[in-house]
């Protein structure tokens, strides 16, 4: 989980157990900083994940995601 008190740049986090790998977040990300994992979650889905840099905090991934709570976007 992201520590919201120490974030210096925008970032996002995907909860892999809530993600169903629909890839809607990948399609809307203007910086292409989201990818699909090779690993399966407990429900046998390949979840999305943040590649680690260049997130602008636009929140398009958050709004595109149909699963409540699967994506969190934190801005400084």
C-alpha positions as CSV (number, residue, x, y, z in Angstrom):
1,X,0.0,0.0,0.0
2,X,1.2,3.5,-0.8
3,X,2.3,5.7,2.2
4,X,0.3,8.8,1.2
5,X,2.4,11.0,3.6
6,X,5.7,10.5,1.8
7,X,4.7,10.6,-1.9
8,X,6.8,13.3,-3.8
9,X,5.6,12.5,-7.3
10,X,2.2,11.2,-8.5
11,X,1.9,7.4,-8.4
12,X,-0.7,4.7,-8.8
13,X,-1.1,1.3,-7.3
14,X,-3.1,-1.7,-8.4
15,X,-4.5,-4.1,-5.8
16,X,-3.6,-7.4,-7.6
17,X,-6.3,-9.4,-5.7
18,X,-9.1,-7.0,-6.9
19,X,-7.9,-6.6,-10.5
20,X,-9.4,-8.9,-13.1
21,X,-6.9,-8.0,-15.9
22,X,-9.5,-6.3,-18.2
23,X,-6.8,-4.0,-19.4
24,X,-9.1,-0.9,-19.6
25,X,-6.6,1.0,-17.5
26,X,-3.8,0.2,-19.9
27,X,-5.8,1.6,-22.8
28,X,-6.5,5.0,-21.2
29,X,-3.1,5.6,-19.7
30,X,-1.4,8.5,-21.6
31,X,2.0,7.6,-20.4
32,X,1.8,3.8,-20.9
33,X,3.0,3.1,-17.4
34,X,0.6,0.2,-16.7
35,X,1.3,-3.4,-17.8
36,X,-0.2,-6.9,-17.2
37,X,1.6,-9.3,-14.9
38,X,2.7,-12.7,-15.9
39,X,1.7,-14.0,-12.5
40,X,-1.8,-15.0,-11.6
41,X,-3.8,-13.7,-8.6
42,X,-5.8,-15.9,-6.3
43,X,-8.8,-15.7,-8.7
44,X,-6.6,-16.8,-11.7
45,X,-6.5,-13.4,-13.4
46,X,-3.4,-11.7,-14.7
47,X,-3.6,-8.4,-12.8
48,X,-2.3,-5.0,-14.0
49,X,0.6,-3.3,-12.3
50,X,2.4,0.0,-12.3
51,X,5.7,-0.1,-14.1
52,X,7.2,2.3,-11.5
53,X,7.8,5.7,-13.0
54,X,6.3,8.6,-15.1
55,X,2.8,8.5,-13.7
56,X,1.2,12.0,-14.0
57,X,-1.6,11.3,-11.5
58,X,-4.3,12.0,-14.2
59,X,-6.5,9.3,-12.6
60,X,-7.8,8.1,-16.0
61,X,-6.9,4.5,-14.9
62,X,-9.0,4.9,-11.7
63,X,-12.1,6.1,-13.7
64,X,-11.7,3.4,-16.4
65,X,-11.5,0.6,-13.8
66,X,-14.8,-1.3,-13.3
67,X,-13.6,-2.9,-10.0
68,X,-14.1,-0.6,-7.0
69,X,-10.9,-0.2,-5.0
70,X,-8.6,-2.0,-7.5
71,X,-6.7,1.2,-8.4
72,X,-5.5,4.0,-6.1
73,X,-3.9,7.2,-7.5
74,X,-1.9,9.3,-5.1
75,X,-0.8,12.9,-5.8
76,X,1.7,14.8,-3.7
